[in-house]
């Protein structure tokens, strides 16, 4: 992993935690613009990392909800194989 990817991943995780806590979605755009002013490479890595991490968070939540549903009903919901 490159230095830019490493830095972007760490920053993206902090920004996502802030968004989760506060609902401040604007911080993603603000940070992206700030990074882009100095390093387009870091900006692109940050944007990619935010997208990937948020997708993983959504998938994890969906999986947890599905597991809970199966545990409550002892099987898949009606009509779901």
HELIX and SHEET records of a PDB file:
HELIX    1   1 UNK A    3  UNK A   22  1                                  20    
HELIX    2   2 UNK A   26  UNK A   38  1                                  13    
HELIX    3   3 UNK A   40  UNK A   73  1                                  34    
END                                                                             
